[in-house]
Amino acid sequence: MPTTTTNFKVIAVLHNALMAVLVGAIIFVVINRAKPIVKRSQSEFLVLMIVGGIMICVSALLYAGQPSRFLCAARPVFISVGFTLVFGSLVVKSLRVYRVFMKSALKRVTVTELMMLKVFGIFAGVDALILVVWFAADFPHLTVALEHNRQLGGEADHMTCKSSSFIFTAALMFWKAIVLFAGIYLSFLVRNVSADFQESIWIFASSVVVLVACLVVLPLAYFVELPASVFYVFSLRRCCLYQRRV
C-alpha cells in the first residue's frame, strides 16, 4: 500500500495511537511492579508481551511503501519476534504456574525468574536461528512484476519481497504453531488454578484470533488477490487484541 493513500494515513494514525497506549502500559507496569497484582503477573514478562504488541503494530506499518532491502528483512523479523514475545511469554508464565501449583503435591517446587528467562531464551533462539539461516541462504529480494490494477484501470508495477523458496516461511509458521498449541495445552492444564496466577482465558482468546488468521487470512493472502487495506484491517485487529490483553 502506498504511504500517500488516505487508507494508510488513517490506519497509521490508529496504529500509532495503539502504540502510544502500549508504551503507557509499559510505564504503568514499571511504576507499579511492586504491587501484588502486578508482581503475581510477573512484571518482566508483562513488559515483554507489551513490547511484542508494539513490534506487531510496527510490522504492519512496515508493509506499506516501496519495498527495500531493509524492509524485506525487517518485515518478517518484527512480526516473528513480536509473536514470540507475546505468546512465548504467555507460555512461560503458564509453565511456571503449572510447575508450582500442579507439581508441588510431593515436594516444594521453586521456579526462579532466571529459569523462566532460560526457557523463553529457547523460544527466541529458535526464532533467531530460523531467521539467520533464512537471510544467509535465501535473503528475500525485491521483485517487480507488471500486473493489471483494477483500481487504476491499467497496468502497474507490483513490487514485493520474495525468496526463491517457501521453506523458511513455512518453518517459521510451523514453529509458531508449536508455541501456540503449547500455550493452549498449558492453559487447559492450569484452568482450575486461581485467576490471580493463570492466563487461560487470555491464551484461549488470543489463540482463537491467531487460528482464524492462519486458517482464513493466510490462505486468502497466498491464493487470492486482496486489497492492501484488508491486510491492514486484520493487522489493526491483532494490535487491538494485544492492547486488550494488557
VEXDREN-2710 file (C-alpha; in Angstrom, 1 decimal):
% VEXDREN-2710
k/r/px/py/pz
1/MET/0.0/0.0/0.0
2/PRO/1.4/3.4/-0.9
3/THR/2.1/5.6/2.1
4/THR/0.4/8.6/0.3
5/THR/-3.1/6.9/0.3
6/THR/-5.8/8.1/2.7
7/ASN/-6.3/4.5/3.9
8/PHE/-2.7/4.2/5.0
9/LYS/-2.7/7.6/6.8
10/VAL/-5.9/6.7/8.7
11/ILE/-4.6/3.3/9.7
12/ALA/-1.1/4.7/10.6
13/VAL/-2.8/7.2/13.0
14/LEU/-4.7/4.3/14.6
15/HIS/-1.6/2.1/14.9
16/ASN/0.4/5.0/16.4
17/ALA/-2.4/5.6/18.9
18/LEU/-2.3/2.0/19.9
19/MET/1.4/2.0/20.3
20/ALA/1.2/5.1/22.5
21/VAL/-1.3/3.2/24.7
22/LEU/1.1/0.3/24.9
23/VAL/4.0/2.5/25.8
24/GLY/1.8/3.9/28.6
25/ALA/1.1/0.4/29.7
26/ILE/4.8/-0.3/30.0
27/ILE/5.3/2.8/32.1
28/PHE/2.3/1.7/34.3
29/VAL/3.8/-1.8/34.8
30/VAL/7.2/-0.5/35.7
31/ILE/5.9/2.1/38.2
32/ASN/3.5/-0.5/39.8
33/ARG/5.8/-3.5/39.6
34/ALA/6.0/-3.9/43.4
35/LYS/2.2/-4.1/43.8
36/PRO/0.9/-7.6/44.5
37/ILE/-1.3/-8.0/41.4
38/VAL/1.5/-6.9/39.1
39/LYS/4.1/-8.9/40.9
40/ARG/1.9/-12.1/40.6
41/SER/1.6/-11.4/36.9
42/GLN/5.4/-11.3/36.6
43/SER/6.1/-7.8/35.5
44/GLU/9.2/-8.7/33.4
45/PHE/7.1/-10.9/31.1
46/LEU/4.3/-8.3/31.0
47/VAL/6.7/-5.8/29.6
48/LEU/8.0/-8.3/27.1
49/MET/4.4/-9.0/26.0
50/ILE/3.7/-5.3/25.6
51/VAL/6.9/-4.8/23.6
52/GLY/5.8/-7.7/21.4
53/GLY/2.5/-6.0/20.8
54/ILE/4.3/-2.8/19.7
55/MET/6.5/-4.8/17.3
56/ILE/3.4/-6.3/15.7
57/CYS/2.0/-2.8/15.2
58/VAL/5.3/-1.6/13.7
59/SER/5.4/-4.6/11.4
60/ALA/2.0/-3.7/9.9
61/LEU/3.4/-0.2/9.1
62/LEU/6.5/-1.7/7.6
63/TYR/4.4/-3.5/5.0
64/ALA/3.5/-0.1/3.4
65/GLY/5.6/1.8/1.0
66/GLN/8.1/0.7/-1.6
67/PRO/10.0/-2.4/-0.6
68/SER/13.7/-2.1/0.0
69/ARG/16.4/-4.5/1.3
70/PHE/15.9/-3.2/4.8
71/LEU/12.1/-3.6/4.7
72/CYS/12.4/-7.1/3.1
73/ALA/14.3/-8.2/6.2
74/ALA/12.6/-6.0/8.8
75/ARG/9.1/-7.2/8.0
76/PRO/9.5/-10.9/8.9
77/VAL/11.8/-10.0/11.8
78/PHE/9.3/-7.7/13.5
79/ILE/6.2/-9.9/13.1
80/SER/8.1/-13.1/14.1
81/VAL/9.8/-11.7/17.1
82/GLY/6.7/-9.8/18.2
83/PHE/4.6/-13.0/18.1
84/THR/7.2/-14.8/20.2
85/LEU/7.4/-12.0/22.7
86/VAL/3.7/-12.2/23.3
87/PHE/2.9/-15.9/23.1
88/GLY/6.3/-17.1/24.3
89/SER/5.8/-15.0/27.5
90/LEU/2.3/-16.4/28.0
91/VAL/3.6/-20.0/27.6
92/VAL/6.5/-19.4/30.1
93/LYS/4.1/-17.8/32.6
94/SER/1.7/-20.7/32.3
95/LEU/4.5/-23.2/32.6
96/ARG/5.6/-21.6/35.9
97/VAL/2.1/-21.8/37.2
98/TYR/1.8/-25.4/36.2
99/ARG/5.1/-26.4/37.9
100/VAL/4.4/-24.5/41.1
101/PHE/0.7/-25.4/41.6
102/MET/0.3/-28.7/39.8
103/LYS/3.6/-30.4/40.6
104/SER/4.1/-29.5/44.2
105/ALA/2.0/-32.1/45.9
106/LEU/5.0/-34.2/47.0
107/LYS/7.7/-31.6/47.2
108/ARG/8.2/-27.9/47.1
109/VAL/8.9/-26.6/43.6
110/THR/10.7/-23.3/43.1
111/VAL/10.7/-21.7/39.6
112/THR/13.0/-18.7/39.5
113/GLU/12.9/-15.8/37.0
114/LEU/16.2/-16.9/35.7
115/MET/14.8/-20.4/34.9
116/MET/11.9/-18.8/33.1
117/LEU/14.1/-16.5/31.1
118/LYS/16.2/-19.5/30.0
119/VAL/13.0/-21.2/28.7
120/PHE/12.0/-18.0/27.0
121/GLY/15.5/-17.8/25.5
122/ILE/15.0/-21.1/23.8
123/PHE/11.9/-19.8/22.1
124/ALA/13.7/-16.6/21.0
125/GLY/16.8/-18.7/20.0
126/VAL/14.8/-20.9/17.6
127/ASP/13.3/-17.7/16.0
128/ALA/16.8/-16.2/15.6
129/LEU/18.2/-19.4/14.2
130/ILE/15.5/-19.7/11.5
131/LEU/15.8/-16.0/10.6
132/VAL/19.6/-16.1/10.4
133/VAL/19.7/-19.2/8.2
134/TRP/16.9/-17.8/6.0
135/PHE/18.7/-14.5/5.4
136/ALA/22.1/-16.2/4.9
137/ALA/20.8/-18.8/2.5
138/ASP/17.9/-17.1/0.7
139/PHE/17.6/-13.4/1.5
140/PRO/14.2/-12.0/0.4
141/HIS/14.8/-9.7/-2.5
142/LEU/12.7/-7.1/-4.3
143/THR/10.7/-8.4/-7.2
144/VAL/8.9/-6.2/-9.7
145/ALA/6.1/-7.5/-11.9
146/LEU/3.8/-5.7/-14.3
147/GLU/0.2/-6.6/-13.3
148/HIS/-3.3/-5.2/-14.0
149/ASN/-4.5/-2.9/-11.3
150/ARG/-8.3/-2.7/-11.1
151/GLN/-8.2/0.4/-9.0
152/LEU/-6.0/2.3/-11.6
153/GLY/-7.7/0.7/-14.5
154/GLY/-4.5/-0.3/-16.2
155/GLU/-1.1/-1.9/-15.9
156/ALA/1.1/-1.0/-12.9
157/ASP/4.3/-2.3/-11.3
158/HIS/3.7/-4.7/-8.4
159/MET/6.7/-4.7/-6.1
160/THR/7.1/-7.5/-3.4
161/CYS/9.7/-9.1/-1.3
162/LYS/10.2/-12.7/-2.3
163/SER/12.6/-15.6/-1.5
164/SER/13.2/-18.4/-4.0
165/SER/11.8/-21.0/-1.6
166/PHE/8.8/-21.0/0.8
167/ILE/10.6/-23.4/3.2
168/PHE/11.8/-20.8/5.7
169/THR/8.4/-19.1/5.9
170/ALA/6.9/-22.5/6.5
171/ALA/9.5/-23.2/9.2
172/LEU/8.6/-20.0/11.0
173/MET/4.9/-20.8/10.7
174/PHE/5.4/-24.4/12.0
175/TRP/7.4/-23.1/15.0
176/LYS/4.8/-20.5/15.8
177/ALA/2.1/-23.2/15.7
178/ILE/4.2/-25.3/18.2
179/VAL/4.4/-22.3/20.6
180/LEU/0.7/-21.5/20.1
181/PHE/-0.5/-25.1/20.8
182/ALA/1.9/-25.4/23.7
183/GLY/0.2/-22.3/25.2
184/ILE/-3.3/-23.8/24.6
185/TYR/-2.3/-27.1/26.2
186/LEU/-0.8/-25.4/29.3
187/SER/-3.8/-23.1/29.7
188/PHE/-6.0/-26.2/29.8
189/LEU/-3.8/-27.8/32.5
190/VAL/-3.9/-24.7/34.7
191/ARG/-7.6/-23.8/34.1
192/ASN/-8.6/-24.5/37.7
193/VAL/-5.8/-22.5/39.3
194/SER/-6.7/-19.2/41.0
195/ALA/-7.4/-16.5/38.4
196/ASP/-4.7/-14.4/40.0
197/PHE/-2.0/-16.8/38.8
198/GLN/-3.1/-18.2/35.4
199/GLU/-3.7/-16.8/31.9
200/SER/-6.0/-19.5/30.5
201/ILE/-8.7/-17.1/29.3
202/TRP/-6.3/-14.7/27.6
203/ILE/-4.3/-17.5/25.9
204/PHE/-7.6/-19.0/24.6
205/ALA/-8.9/-15.7/23.3
206/SER/-5.6/-14.8/21.7
207/SER/-5.2/-18.2/20.2
208/VAL/-8.7/-18.1/18.6
209/VAL/-7.8/-14.9/16.8
210/VAL/-4.4/-16.3/15.6
211/LEU/-6.0/-19.5/14.4
212/VAL/-8.7/-17.6/12.4
213/ALA/-5.9/-15.6/10.8
214/CYS/-3.9/-18.8/10.0
215/LEU/-6.9/-20.8/8.7
216/VAL/-8.7/-18.0/6.8
217/VAL/-6.5/-14.9/6.2
218/LEU/-3.2/-16.6/5.2
219/PRO/-4.8/-18.9/2.5
220/LEU/-6.6/-15.8/1.1
221/ALA/-3.3/-13.8/1.2
222/TYR/-1.5/-16.5/-0.8
223/PHE/-4.2/-17.7/-3.2
224/VAL/-6.5/-14.6/-3.6
225/GLU/-5.5/-11.1/-4.6
226/LEU/-6.7/-9.0/-1.6
227/PRO/-6.7/-5.2/-1.4
228/ALA/-3.9/-3.9/0.9
229/SER/-6.5/-2.3/3.2
230/VAL/-7.8/-5.8/4.1
231/PHE/-4.4/-6.8/5.3
232/TYR/-4.2/-3.6/7.4
233/VAL/-7.6/-4.2/9.0
234/PHE/-6.5/-7.6/10.3
235/SER/-3.2/-6.2/11.5
236/LEU/-5.0/-3.5/13.4
237/ARG/-7.3/-6.2/14.9
238/ARG/-4.2/-8.0/16.2
239/CYS/-2.9/-4.8/17.8
240/CYS/-6.3/-4.3/19.5
241/LEU/-6.1/-7.7/20.9
242/TYR/-2.7/-7.0/22.5
243/GLN/-3.9/-3.7/23.9
244/ARG/-6.9/-5.6/25.4
245/ARG/-4.6/-8.2/26.9
246/VAL/-2.8/-5.5/28.9
END
